[in-house]
Structure formats: C-alpha cells, structure tokens
Amino acid sequence: MCKISLARNDDNANAPVKINISISEDNVTYSDFGDCDFDNELDGFQSYSFSELQRSDRYIKINTLEKGLGGENFTIIGEVNVGIKN
C-alpha cells in the first residue's frame, strides 16, 4: 500500500490552492482519486493526506484546478509503488 500526502509550503500565499489527484494502472486511463483544497489565506506549511492506494495503482497525476495569486496551473505525473512485491 502507498499513502499519498500533499504538502503546500508558501510564505506569501500565492501557490495553487485547489488540487486534484487521479490514479492509473497503465498511465493511459486515469480515475479520479479526490481533491484537496488548501487555504490561500494561510502562509506557511499545510498538508493533506489521502487514503491508501492499491498495489495495482502505479501512476499518480496531480493537477491544479485553481491558480493562486500570481501562480500558474500545473500537472505532475509520477510513478508510485515501484519495487513493491506482491
């Protein structure tokens, strides 16, 4: 199992605040895993944890849904659960 935790550390409150997580077994078809909504009024460190992934969930896509003040939208695709044996 793999647990997803996102952290936001912004000293001037202008990073993206709404983030969506999607998961995939094949890096082609993604399923929605959930959203997190950070408080853009709060400077400093914030974190959000999701439930655990199954072993077959190999890829994760993090996509910003809303820009922060002066921020840019972005998407990150990463590979998780690499090297885990059944």
N, C-alpha and C positions, 0 to 999 in steps of 0.2 A: 504494500500500500504506500501511497505517496500523499502527503498533505500539502495543499497549496496555501501559502501565506503571501500576501502582498503588503508591501510597506511603502509609505509615502513620507519622505523627509524633505520638507520645503521650508526654507527660512523666510520666504517672502510671499507665501500663499498664492502662487500663480501657476502651479503644476496642474495637470488634468485631474479632475475630481470624480468623474464617473467612468468606471472601467468594467468591461465585460470579459468573462472568461469562457472559452469554448475548448472542448476536448475532442480528440480524434484517435482512432487506432491506426489510421493509414496516411495521415497528413493530407487527405483529399476531402473527406466528408467530416465536418465538424458538428458537434452537438453542443447546444447551449448548456453551460455549467452554472452560470449565475453572474450576478452583477455585484459590484461594491461601489459605495458612494462615500467618498471622503469629504470632510468638512473643509471647504476652501477658506473659511474664516479662521481656522486654527493653524498657526505656524508650527513647524516642528514635526516630530515623528508621529505617524498614525499607522496602524496595521489592521488587516482584515484577514481572517482565516476561513478557508472553505473546507468542506468535508473531504474525506479521503477518496482518492482515485482507485479504480480497479487496476490490476496488473496489465490488462489489455489496453488501457488508456495511455498511449505512448507519447502523443503530441499535445501541446497546450498552446492556445492562441490568446494573447492578451491584447485587447483593443480598447482604446479610449473612446468613450461615447460623447464626451463633452470637454471642451478646452477649458483650461484655467485662464486666468487673466494673463493675456500675452503668451499663453502656451500654445503648443501645436498638438494636433491629434497624431497618434502613432499606433502601430501594430507590431507586436513581438510574437514570433513563433519559436517555441523551444521544444526540445525533446526531453521527456522525463522517463523515469523508470528504466533507464539504460543500465544494463548489467544486473538487473534483478532476475533471479532464477525462480521458477515455479517450484 
